[in-house]
Amino acid sequence: MQRSAPANLPALSPAAQQHSDAAAEHLRAAIAAHGGWLSFDHWMAQALYAPGLGYYAAGNVKLAEADGDVRAPAGDFVTAPQLTPLFTRTLARQAAQVLRQTQTDAVLEFGAGTGALAEGVLRELDALGLDQTRYLILEVSADLRARQAERLAPFGDRVQWLDALPQRFAGCVLANEVLDAMPVSIFRWSDAGEVLERGVAVDASQGFVWEDRPAPPALAAAVAERMPALPGYVSEINLQGEAWIAAMGGWLERGAALLVDYGFPRSEYYHPQRAGGTLMCHLRHHAHGDPFTAPGLQDITAHVDFTAMADAALAAGLQVLGYTSQARFLMNAGLMDLLAQLDPSDAQQYAQAVAPVQKLLSESEMGELFKVLAVGRGITEPLAGFSRGDRLGKL
């Protein structure tokens, strides 16, 4: 199946093009090693995480350091912790409630990016009297880990990096835009009502092309359980994300995980009108839908089926503690109180502080697209972030 390349993407520097060419050659070799066809989840894993070549493992600048300008050309996208410290301070307030309720003293963050979230959370926890809190980070990118270490050096040995999932953990888990970057399987319903798995092959010109094959029984069954047969319908299923949640049920002894990401409940995720799926790529602040463009240089993501993640948590013996929009969560957790502490008499500074908050809360931007799901064990009191506008009934 042929595909058309997106238009209006930025030109690559010679060095970037050389790196992408090397990543593409690695991917072609992986396809050849698997008989000429590679399932998309395996292709995505290589494109993002192949040592020295994948997007998250290649040492490239990936996240824009906004410095007050969300249009900054460096990197490929801007995350909420980089937009404003008010996001991290608000998230820290929810984390503080979890730590106090469970009488624990540790935060574990997955995929800490530039370290902006860790820095902001630690500073706010200090201000809240939890200055003995330990901060653990599990980061797959050596480049980002080095940047985090430099940024978080003032906190000394309170910050530690893990090389693997913990065997046991008690405290608060943070995962901001982690699930969307996990490799997904892509499926298509055939005209005959059969579930096909979408994979990647190489054409005569050595370019990457889509190729569909009958899905393995487990994948076909998982898809059929989630939606009716709709001929021609293409979408994703994040079995790796569900497995990650299931594993959490084995190591999270006491505490809560706050999962912040963009996505929908299943009824919206597999809506008949969303027939092309949710796969999205980001290259130098340009969003498009072609994962074959500039391999190794662009991020590849898919929206999250939050119903699937909640079901995986329940099956693993965890509590599902809350689910709501990012806007509602932030307002519930204390963002408006933090805004009220700003001095409006300095009009310019006040406007600079408020502008990114509007982006975080706006329904047309991050406020509605992003959701927050909390799962955990041993939590007996309602979490503040879900005190109003909880949407558990929609999962």
PENORGI-V865670 format. One record per pair of residues at least 12 apart in sequence whose C-alpha atoms are under 8 Angstrom apart, sorted by sequence separation. I is the first residue (numbers start at 1). J is the second residue. If there is no record, write none. Layout:
i:I j:J
i:I j:J
This chain:
i:62 j:74
i:63 j:75
i:64 j:76
i:66 j:78
i:95 j:107
i:185 j:197
i:186 j:198
i:198 j:210
i:199 j:211
i:61 j:74
i:62 j:75
i:63 j:76
i:64 j:77
i:65 j:78
i:70 j:83
i:122 j:135
i:185 j:198
i:186 j:199
i:198 j:211
i:199 j:212
i:61 j:75
i:62 j:76
i:63 j:77
i:64 j:78
i:198 j:212
i:199 j:213
i:223 j:237
i:283 j:297
i:284 j:298
i:62 j:77
i:63 j:78
i:68 j:83
i:197 j:212
i:198 j:213
i:283 j:298
i:339 j:354
i:27 j:43
i:63 j:79
i:66 j:82
i:196 j:212
i:197 j:213
i:282 j:298
i:283 j:299
i:65 j:82
i:66 j:83
i:118 j:135
i:196 j:213
i:197 j:214
i:281 j:298
i:282 j:299
i:196 j:214
i:197 j:215
i:281 j:299
i:282 j:300
i:27 j:46
i:195 j:214
i:196 j:215
i:197 j:216
i:281 j:300
i:27 j:47
i:194 j:214
i:195 j:215
i:280 j:300
i:281 j:301
i:279 j:300
i:280 j:301
i:137 j:159
i:139 j:161
i:279 j:301
i:280 j:302
i:135 j:158
i:136 j:159
i:137 j:160
i:138 j:161
i:139 j:162
i:279 j:302
i:23 j:47
i:134 j:158
i:135 j:159
i:136 j:160
i:137 j:161
i:138 j:162
i:139 j:163
i:188 j:212
i:196 j:220
i:278 j:302
i:279 j:303
i:105 j:130
i:112 j:137
i:133 j:158
i:134 j:159
i:135 j:160
i:136 j:161
i:137 j:162
i:138 j:163
i:195 j:220
i:278 j:303
i:107 j:133
i:109 j:135
i:111 j:137
i:112 j:138
i:132 j:158
i:134 j:160
i:136 j:162
i:138 j:164
i:105 j:132
i:106 j:133
i:107 j:134
i:108 j:135
i:109 j:136
i:110 j:137
i:111 j:138
i:112 j:139
i:138 j:165
i:92 j:120
i:105 j:133
i:106 j:134
i:107 j:135
i:108 j:136
i:109 j:137
i:110 j:138
i:111 j:139
i:187 j:215
i:195 j:223
i:88 j:117
i:92 j:121
i:96 j:125
i:105 j:134
i:106 j:135
i:107 j:136
i:108 j:137
i:109 j:138
i:110 j:139
i:111 j:140
i:195 j:224
i:23 j:53
i:88 j:118
i:91 j:121
i:92 j:122
i:106 j:136
i:108 j:138
i:114 j:144
i:22 j:53
i:23 j:54
i:89 j:120
i:93 j:124
i:113 j:144
i:88 j:120
i:89 j:121
i:92 j:124
i:93 j:125
i:96 j:128
i:112 j:144
i:113 j:145
i:115 j:147
i:119 j:151
i:20 j:53
i:88 j:121
i:92 j:125
i:114 j:147
i:115 j:148
i:119 j:152
i:327 j:360
i:328 j:361
i:19 j:53
i:82 j:116
i:89 j:123
i:96 j:130
i:114 j:148
i:118 j:152
i:326 j:360
i:327 j:361
i:81 j:116
i:82 j:117
i:85 j:120
i:89 j:124
i:113 j:148
i:194 j:229
i:235 j:270
i:326 j:361
i:327 j:362
i:81 j:117
i:112 j:148
i:115 j:151
i:193 j:229
i:269 j:305
i:327 j:363
i:114 j:151
i:115 j:152
i:193 j:230
i:193 j:231
i:192 j:231
i:233 j:272
i:264 j:303
i:266 j:305
i:327 j:366
i:328 j:367
i:189 j:229
i:190 j:230
i:191 j:231
i:226 j:266
i:235 j:275
i:263 j:303
i:264 j:304
i:265 j:305
i:266 j:306
i:326 j:366
i:327 j:367
i:189 j:230
i:190 j:231
i:191 j:232
i:234 j:275
i:235 j:276
i:236 j:277
i:262 j:303
i:263 j:304
i:264 j:305
i:265 j:306
i:266 j:307
i:326 j:367
i:327 j:368
i:189 j:231
i:190 j:232
i:230 j:272
i:233 j:275
i:234 j:276
i:235 j:277
i:236 j:278
i:261 j:303
i:262 j:304
i:263 j:305
i:264 j:306
i:265 j:307
i:266 j:308
i:325 j:367
i:326 j:368
i:188 j:231
i:189 j:232
i:190 j:233
i:227 j:270
i:232 j:275
i:233 j:276
i:234 j:277
i:235 j:278
i:236 j:279
i:261 j:304
i:263 j:306
i:264 j:307
i:325 j:368
i:326 j:369
i:329 j:372
i:188 j:232
i:189 j:233
i:226 j:270
i:325 j:369
i:326 j:370
i:188 j:233
i:189 j:234
i:325 j:370
i:326 j:371
i:188 j:234
i:325 j:371
i:326 j:372
i:187 j:234
i:188 j:235
i:324 j:371
i:325 j:372
i:186 j:234
i:187 j:235
i:323 j:371
i:324 j:372
i:186 j:235
i:187 j:236
i:323 j:372
i:324 j:373
i:63 j:113
i:186 j:236
i:187 j:237
i:322 j:372
i:323 j:373
i:63 j:114
i:185 j:236
i:186 j:237
i:322 j:373
i:323 j:374
i:333 j:384
i:184 j:236
i:185 j:237
i:321 j:373
i:322 j:374
i:332 j:384
i:333 j:385
i:184 j:237
i:185 j:238
i:320 j:373
i:321 j:374
i:322 j:375
i:332 j:385
i:333 j:386
i:184 j:238
i:185 j:239
i:320 j:374
i:321 j:375
i:331 j:385
i:332 j:386
i:183 j:238
i:184 j:239
i:320 j:375
i:321 j:376
i:330 j:385
i:332 j:387
i:182 j:238
i:184 j:240
i:319 j:375
i:320 j:376
i:329 j:385
i:332 j:388
i:183 j:240
i:318 j:375
i:319 j:376
i:328 j:385
i:329 j:386
i:182 j:240
i:318 j:376
i:319 j:377
i:328 j:386
i:182 j:241
i:318 j:377
i:328 j:388
i:321 j:382
i:322 j:383
i:328 j:389
i:179 j:241
i:313 j:375
i:321 j:383
i:324 j:386
i:108 j:171
i:110 j:173
i:310 j:373
i:323 j:386
i:106 j:170
i:107 j:171
i:108 j:172
i:109 j:173
i:110 j:174
i:111 j:175
i:245 j:309
i:249 j:313
i:322 j:386
i:106 j:171
i:107 j:172
i:108 j:173
i:109 j:174
i:110 j:175
i:111 j:176
i:310 j:375
i:324 j:389
i:104 j:170
i:105 j:171
i:106 j:172
i:107 j:173
i:108 j:174
i:109 j:175
i:110 j:176
i:236 j:302
i:238 j:304
i:242 j:308
i:246 j:312
i:250 j:316
i:260 j:326
i:324 j:390
i:104 j:171
i:107 j:174
i:111 j:178
i:238 j:305
i:242 j:309
i:245 j:312
i:246 j:313
i:249 j:316
i:306 j:373
i:323 j:390
i:324 j:391
i:110 j:178
i:237 j:305
i:241 j:309
i:245 j:313
i:248 j:316
i:249 j:317
i:322 j:390
i:323 j:391
i:324 j:392
i:102 j:171
i:243 j:312
i:246 j:315
i:247 j:316
i:249 j:318
i:322 j:391
i:323 j:392
i:242 j:312
i:246 j:316
i:322 j:392
i:245 j:316
i:99 j:171
i:98 j:171
i:99 j:172
i:98 j:172
i:95 j:172
i:180 j:261
i:59 j:141
i:168 j:250
i:169 j:251
i:170 j:252
i:173 j:255
i:175 j:257
i:177 j:259
i:178 j:260
i:179 j:261
i:180 j:262
i:57 j:140
i:58 j:141
i:59 j:142
i:60 j:143
i:167 j:250
i:168 j:251
i:169 j:252
i:170 j:253
i:171 j:254
i:172 j:255
i:173 j:256
i:174 j:257
i:175 j:258
i:176 j:259
i:177 j:260
i:178 j:261
i:56 j:140
i:57 j:141
i:59 j:143
i:167 j:251
i:168 j:252
i:169 j:253
i:170 j:254
i:171 j:255
i:172 j:256
i:173 j:257
i:174 j:258
i:175 j:259
i:176 j:260
i:177 j:261
i:208 j:292
i:56 j:141
i:57 j:142
i:58 j:143
i:59 j:144
i:166 j:251
i:168 j:253
i:169 j:254
i:170 j:255
i:171 j:256
i:172 j:257
i:173 j:258
i:174 j:259
i:175 j:260
i:176 j:261
i:177 j:262
i:310 j:395
i:57 j:143
i:172 j:258
i:307 j:395
i:306 j:395
i:264 j:369
i:263 j:369
i:262 j:369
i:263 j:370
i:264 j:371
i:262 j:370
i:263 j:371
i:261 j:370
i:262 j:371
i:260 j:370
i:261 j:371
i:260 j:371
i:261 j:372
i:260 j:372
i:259 j:372
i:260 j:373
i:258 j:372
i:259 j:373
i:258 j:373
i:259 j:374
i:258 j:374
i:257 j:374
i:258 j:375
i:183 j:301
i:184 j:302
i:256 j:374
i:257 j:375
i:181 j:300
i:182 j:301
i:256 j:375
i:257 j:376
i:181 j:301
i:256 j:376
i:180 j:301
i:181 j:302
i:255 j:376
i:256 j:377
i:180 j:302
i:254 j:376
i:255 j:377
i:180 j:303
i:254 j:377
i:255 j:378
i:256 j:379
i:180 j:304
i:252 j:376
i:253 j:377
i:254 j:378
i:255 j:379
i:179 j:304
i:252 j:377
i:253 j:378
i:254 j:379
i:265 j:394
i:266 j:395
i:265 j:395
i:45 j:182
i:45 j:183
i:44 j:183
i:44 j:184
i:42 j:183
i:41 j:183
i:40 j:183
i:41 j:184
i:40 j:184
i:41 j:185
i:40 j:185
i:41 j:186
i:39 j:185
i:40 j:186
i:104 j:255
i:102 j:254
i:102 j:255
i:43 j:199
i:99 j:255
i:43 j:200
i:98 j:255
i:39 j:197
i:40 j:198
i:98 j:256
i:39 j:198
i:40 j:199
i:39 j:199
i:40 j:200
i:38 j:199
i:39 j:200
i:37 j:199
i:38 j:200
i:37 j:200
i:38 j:201
i:37 j:201
i:36 j:201
i:36 j:202
i:31 j:200
i:31 j:201
i:31 j:202
i:28 j:202
i:37 j:211
i:28 j:206
i:77 j:282
i:3 j:209
i:76 j:282
i:77 j:283
i:2 j:209
i:3 j:210
i:76 j:283
i:77 j:284
i:1 j:209
i:2 j:210
i:75 j:283
i:76 j:284
i:77 j:285
i:1 j:210
i:75 j:284
i:76 j:285
i:1 j:211
i:74 j:284
i:75 j:285
i:76 j:286
i:73 j:284
i:73 j:285
i:71 j:285
i:76 j:298
i:76 j:299
i:60 j:297
i:58 j:296
i:91 j:330
i:94 j:333
i:55 j:295
i:90 j:330
i:93 j:333
i:54 j:295
i:55 j:296
i:93 j:334
i:54 j:296
i:55 j:297
i:91 j:333
i:53 j:296
i:54 j:297
i:55 j:298
i:87 j:330
i:90 j:333
i:55 j:299
i:90 j:334
i:90 j:335
i:47 j:295
i:48 j:296
i:87 j:335
i:90 j:338
i:47 j:296
i:86 j:335
i:48 j:299
i:48 j:300
i:86 j:338
i:86 j:339
i:44 j:300
i:84 j:353
i:24 j:295
i:86 j:357
i:23 j:295
i:24 j:296
i:84 j:356
i:10 j:283
i:23 j:296
i:83 j:356
i:84 j:357
i:9 j:283
i:10 j:284
i:20 j:294
i:21 j:295
i:20 j:295
i:10 j:286
i:20 j:296
i:102 j:378
i:9 j:286
i:17 j:294
i:19 j:296
i:20 j:297
i:102 j:379
i:19 j:297
i:101 j:379
i:80 j:360
i:101 j:381
i:16 j:297
i:98 j:379
i:6 j:288
i:6 j:289
i:6 j:290
i:68 j:352
i:5 j:290
i:98 j:383
i:97 j:383
i:97 j:384
i:5 j:293
i:94 j:383
i:94 j:384
i:94 j:385
